[in-house]
Amino acid sequence: MSKASTRAPPDQIAWQPYEVRLMSGHTATIIFSLGDLDDPRMAQILGRRGASHLGFVAVLDDPLSTELPLLWYIEDSTLSVVCDRGIEIGVEIVEVLPRYFTAFFDDIKDRAPELADVGFAVPRTGDKHLH
């Protein structure tokens, strides 16, 4: 698991890409962000979702994944990942997302310490769509 820090966009307080070596031999990049809850746009999304935290996740350089950002948010200690468009996520990425969310939340624990304790339970369904 490797990572390279970059500066966060204006409406995000943390932004972290991770390079992921997949079993298929491809190297994909998963980028996570944590939204700035003081930003009006982020606050509006937060209010609509009834969430405590939110951000974006995007997958780059995976031939089985669409390269568009997905919204993630936490509501009642449940992490959801959503998008209004039909986005495909490769099965290998789906399998590693919980591990990389955990790494991201640990990496940003100085900005959002409560996220370091988020746990993940991922059912194995064989479905290649992220729901």
Long-range contacts (C-beta under 8 A, 24 or more apart in sequence): 1-99, 1-100, 1-103, 3-103, 3-107, 8-33, 8-34, 9-33, 10-36, 10-39, 11-35, 11-36, 11-39, 11-41, 11-42, 12-36, 12-42, 12-55, 12-56, 13-111, 14-55, 14-104, 14-107, 14-108, 14-111, 14-112, 16-104, 16-107, 16-108, 18-100, 18-103, 18-104, 20-93, 20-96, 20-100, 22-62, 22-90, 22-92, 22-93, 23-92, 24-92, 26-61, 26-62, 26-63, 27-61, 28-59, 28-60, 28-61, 28-62, 28-65, 28-90, 28-92, 28-93, 29-59, 29-60, 29-61, 30-57, 30-58, 30-59, 30-60, 30-93, 30-96, 30-97, 30-100, 31-56, 31-57, 31-58, 31-59, 31-60, 32-56, 32-57, 32-72, 32-100, 32-101, 32-104, 33-57, 34-108, 34-111, 34-112, 34-115, 45-71, 45-73, 46-73, 49-73, 49-75, 50-75, 51-75, 52-114, 53-112, 53-114, 53-115, 57-81, 57-97, 57-101, 59-89, 59-90, 59-93, 62-90, 62-92, 62-93, 63-90, 64-88, 64-89, 64-90, 64-91, 64-92, 64-93, 64-128, 65-89, 65-90, 65-93, 70-130, 72-101, 74-115, 74-118, 77-118, 79-118, 79-120, 81-130, 87-130, 88-128, 88-129, 89-128, 89-129, 89-130, 90-128, 91-126, 91-128, 94-128, 94-130, 95-122, 97-122, 97-130, 98-122
